[in-house]
Amino acid sequence: MVDVNKLREKAKEVVSRDDVRLLIGYRPGTYGFRARPAFVLGPDEVDELIFTPACVNNLASYITLEEKLPVPRGEEPDLRKVAVMVKGCDSRALVQQMEEKAYDRDRILVLGIPCKGVVDMAKVEARFPNVLERGEIALEGDKFVLSFDGTREEVAREELVADKCLRCRYPTPLVYDELLDEAVERFADDDYSDVSELEKRSAADKWAYWEEKFSRCIRCYSCRNVCPMCYCEDCVLDRLQPQWMRRSVDISENTAYHISRAYHLAGRCIQCGECQRVCPVDIPLMELNRKFYKDVEELYDYEPGTSVENPPLLSTFKVDDREDFIL
């Protein structure tokens, strides 16, 4: 993991620049092993910055929440850069956002952090419940080291690591202005075995499976709000005229919501897993997103968030594309 002193030194340099508005990074959470986003406005605030395996949030989500034009009458837009710390998976969100022209490359300053894996906080809290004092997590070799309440525990990496890290193809950020540590070699691959198992089920079996999952949905919209690719100011699912879906929390409307959102992310989801991480009722949303991801890769040889030069998948076509399905 990146040296925290080097991180803070570089952060101090960045936020001291006249052309930088703020830096989005991580700082310790208020309890347990958690880390939380930090919005650093000046050099006197950099001492709170950290990067550990507990830094699971995808900070790319905050870039598109920044001030948008037009600004209120009488005010001038602040066009200075926003600096952001990103892991490999996070950087793919930046790439995809820029592919879609959400903002220009010169509007952001990217501090890249090569990553060897972050923890699944649900696994950590199941293994070490009711830790209320602040604790720390570090990765040492093939073990996570957890320090809390004056004790030190070592746990094998595979027991606590987030599932997405077990198939991460891009541990080193794909876009950055400064790389804060040595690049990490690709240490995993993705055989889509989980998707293949779901594909083998009968249609009736699949429906029963998803009916049970979607029936738990409380329509809190956490999955949408945390997703770095759900940045539309006017979400079609919120519209009342015309109303595409009702606000009812029932299997019909819940299914319509999740299927619509999955289609909206086809060719755009970068597999950061934030939607599933924040779901309060544990719906396995990535199983649905990964099915679309697998199909897009196999059918179109396309991986979202890997090249700023690539046009978005759904804005392109090939002259030899199949047309036999067109009436």
N, C-alpha and C positions, 0 to 999 in steps of 0.2 A: 504494500500500500504506500501511497505517496507520503513523503516526510512532511509532518504538519508544519514545521518551521519554514520549510521551503514554500509550502502552500500559502502561509500567512504573509510571508515576505513578498511573494508575487501578487497576492491580493492587495496588499498595501500599495504596491506600485501601480496596480491597475486602477483602484478607486481614487488615487491621487491625480489621475489624468483629467485634464479639462474636458476631454471628449467622451468621458464615461459618466453615466448618470448614477448607476448603482451596480452592485455585484450580487447575484443570486447564488447562494451556496448552502452549506449545512452547518448546524450547530447542535450541541447536545439537547435532547428533549428534556421534559420536565420531570420525568420519572423513568425508572427501569433502564433498559438498554436502548431506548429509542433516540433517533436523531430527527431533527425537524428542519424545514427550510429556513434560511437566514437571508435577510435583505440588508446588505451592508451599504451604507450611504457615505461613509467616510473612513479614513485610515485608522481612526481611533476605535473602530468596531471590529477590526480584523482578528483580534485575539480570541474571539469566540468561534472562529471557523475551525471545522474539523473535516476529515474524511476517514471513515471507518466502514467495516462491513455492515454497519447499521444504517448507512446512508442509502436507503432504498428508494426514496422518492425520485421520480423523473422530473427534474426541474425545468425541462423544456416546456412543460405545460404553462409555466408562468410567462413565457416570452410573449405569447399571443394575448395575454391578459393586460399587457402594458398599454399605455395611453394610445388611443387610436384617433385619427383625424375624422371629422373636424373637432377642434377643441372649443370650449365655451367662448362666446363672443367677448372680445377684449383680451383674450389670452393668446400667447404664442405657443406653438407646439414645442416640446422639448425633444429635439432630434439627436440628442447625444446617444451614444451606444449603451446597450445593456450588456453587461458581462455576466456569464453564466458558467458554472462548473458542470461538466457532463461526463458520465461514464460512457462506455461503448454503446450500450443500448439506448441511452439518452440521446447520444449524438445522431442516431438514425432518425429520431423525431425531428431534430433540427434540419437534417437533410431533406426529409419529406416535406416539412413545412416550407422550406425554401423552394423545393420543386414546384410546389403549388402556389408560389408567389405570395405567401402569407406576409413576408417581409423580405427586404434585400439583405444580402450578406454583410454589407457594410454597416448595418444597424446593430449587429451583435459582435461581441468579443468573447471567444470561446476558450475556456481553460479546460483542456482535455485531461482526464484522469484514467489511465489504464487500470482495468479492474480484474481481479481474480475471483470475483464472486461476492455477492452480498447475502445476508441471511434472510430467511423467511421468518419474520417476527412472530408469526403464529406458532412455528415450531419452537422458537426460543422460549416463548412464554408458556408453552405446554411443558417444556423440559424444566424451566425454572419459573414456576408460578409465583405470583404475589411478591415480586421484587419491586419495591416502591422507591428505594433509594436509587440514585443514579448509578448505573453500572457502565462498564466499557466492554467493547468487543474488538478483538484484533485477530488477524489471520497470521498464523505462524506456521509456515510449511503447509502441511495438509490438515491442520487443526485450527479450529476457532478457539481462542482463549477468552473466557469471560471472567471479568473481575467485578465483584460486587460484595458489599457488606463485609469487607476484609477477607474475602475468600477468592480463590482463583481456580477456575474449572477449565479443563481442556476437553473439547468435544470434536470428534472426527468431522471434517468439513462436510462430507456427504450427508451427515445427519441433520444439519441445520441450514445448508445452503438453499437458496431459492430455486425452485424447479426450473425457472427460465435460464439460470446460470449453467445448468447441466447440459444445455444444448446451445449455448451462446457461441455464435460464429464470429462475433466482432467485439472482443474484449477491449480492444484499443479504439478510442474514438476515431470516427471516419472523417471528422472535420474538427479543426482546432486552430487557434492562433498560438497557443502555448501548450506544450505537452509537459505535464508536471512530473512525469516519471518515465522510466524506460517502457517501451512498447511491450505488451504481453502477447506472446504467440497464441494463435488460435488453439484452444485446449479442448474444444468440444465440437460436436456436429449434431445434426438433427435428422433422425430417421423417421420421424412422424409416426412412431409405433403407437402412440396413444390415439392419434387420429385414425390410424388403420383399424384399431380394435373397434372403435365406434362405427366405422364404415361397414364393418362386417355384420352388424345387427340388422334385423328386419326393419321395415318401415314402421310397423306397429310397435316394435321394441324401442326404436328411436323416439317415437312420439311419446310413449309412456315415460321414457327417461326424461325428456325435456319438459313434459307436462309437469312432472313432479318438481323439477328445478325451477321452472318459471312460476309455478304456483306460490313459491316462497317469496317472490319479488315484492317489495313494498314500494316500488317506484320512487325511491329516494333520489335517483339520478346521480348518485355518487360515481357510478361507472362512466357516465358521460362527462361529468364535471372534471374528473381527474385525467381524462384521456387527452394526450397532447395533440391528437388529430381531430378532436371534437372542439373546434375553435370558432364555429360559425356564430356570429352575433345573433342571427335570427334562425334558431333551430326549427326545422320544419315540423318536428314532433311537438312543438309548443304552440303551433298556430291554431287559432280558433276560426279563422275565415280564410280558406276552408279548414275544417278540423279533420286532420288525418287520422287521429285516434283520440279516444276519450281518456279521461284521467282515471277511470275506474281501475281498481286493483283487482283484476280477475284474470283468469288464464288466457282469455281471448285477447284482451288489451295488452297484457304483459308479453304474450308471445309476439304480437304485432310490434311492440316496442323493441324487443331484443333482436328479432329477425331484421327489422328495418335498420337498426343500428349496425348489425353485423354486415349487411350489404353495403352500408355507407362506408364501412372500413375495409371493404374488399380492395386489395391492391394498395392499401394505405396503412394498415396496422403494422407496427414495427416490433411487436411482441415484447413490449416492456412489461406487460402483465399488471399494470397499475389498476385496470378495471376490476380484475379478480381480487387483487390485494385489498382494495377498499370496500368490497361488497360486504355489507353487514350480515347477510344471510347466506354467505358462502356458495353462491351460484358459480359453477365452473365456467365462467365466461370465455376463458381462453380456449376451451375445447371447441367452442363454436368459431372463434376467430382463427384458430389454427387450421380448421378445416378449410376455410376460405383461403388462408395463406398458402396451404399446401396445393390447392387447386390452381391458384394463380401462378405459383412457381412451376408446376408441372405443365400447365396449358400454355403459358405465355413466357416462360423462362424469365420471370420478373421478380425481383426482390425489392420491396419498397424501402426507401431510406438508405440506399447504398451509394447513390451517385446524384449529385446536384445537377449534373448534365442530362440525366434521363428525364424525359417528359413524364408526367403522371400517366399511369397505365390506362385509365379510362378516357384519356384525351387522345389516344393514338389508335391506329389501325394498320393492318397490312393488306395490300392489294389482293393477296391470295387467301385472305380469311374465308372461312366457310360461309356460304350464303344459303345453304339448303333449308335452313330453318325459317327463312324470311318468306312470308306469304305474298 
